[in-house]
């Protein structure tokens, strides 16, 4: 029983390190992975052309 508890605590520590590294990499990394959030160009106005050449 003691060995299972020891293995479980080691696994928990490894998972904690992995999660901490991922959070630091994703939250504090600059520039962020998706820069599309910051640059949102406006769509052009919908211009309907009249066809008078008939």
C-alpha positions as CSV (number, residue, x, y, z in Angstrom):
1,X,0.0,0.0,0.0
2,X,2.8,2.4,0.8
3,X,4.4,1.9,-2.6
4,X,1.2,2.9,-4.4
5,X,0.9,6.0,-2.3
6,X,4.5,6.9,-3.1
7,X,4.0,6.4,-6.9
8,X,0.7,8.4,-6.7
9,X,2.4,11.3,-5.1
10,X,5.3,11.2,-7.7
11,X,2.7,11.2,-10.5
12,X,0.9,14.1,-8.9
13,X,4.1,16.1,-8.7
14,X,5.0,15.4,-12.4
15,X,1.5,16.4,-13.5
16,X,1.7,19.5,-11.5
17,X,5.0,20.5,-13.1
18,X,3.6,19.9,-16.6
19,X,0.4,21.9,-15.9
20,X,2.5,24.8,-14.4
21,X,4.8,24.9,-17.4
22,X,1.8,24.9,-19.9
23,X,0.1,27.7,-18.0
24,X,3.2,29.8,-17.9
25,X,3.9,29.2,-21.6
26,X,0.4,30.0,-22.7
27,X,-0.4,32.9,-20.4
28,X,2.9,34.8,-20.2
29,X,4.3,34.2,-23.6
30,X,4.4,37.2,-25.8
31,X,3.2,37.5,-28.5
32,X,0.3,35.3,-27.9
33,X,-0.4,32.4,-30.2
34,X,-3.5,34.0,-31.6
35,X,-2.9,37.7,-32.6
36,X,-6.2,37.8,-34.4
37,X,-7.9,39.0,-31.2
38,X,-6.0,42.3,-31.3
39,X,-6.4,43.1,-35.0
40,X,-10.0,43.0,-36.2
41,X,-10.2,44.9,-39.5
42,X,-13.6,46.4,-40.4
43,X,-15.5,44.8,-43.2
44,X,-16.1,46.9,-46.2
45,X,-19.5,48.5,-46.6
46,X,-21.9,46.5,-48.7
47,X,-22.2,48.6,-51.9
48,X,-24.8,47.6,-54.3
49,X,-23.9,48.7,-57.8
50,X,-26.8,49.7,-60.1
51,X,-26.6,48.2,-63.5
52,X,-27.9,50.8,-65.9
53,X,-26.2,49.5,-69.0
54,X,-29.2,47.6,-70.3
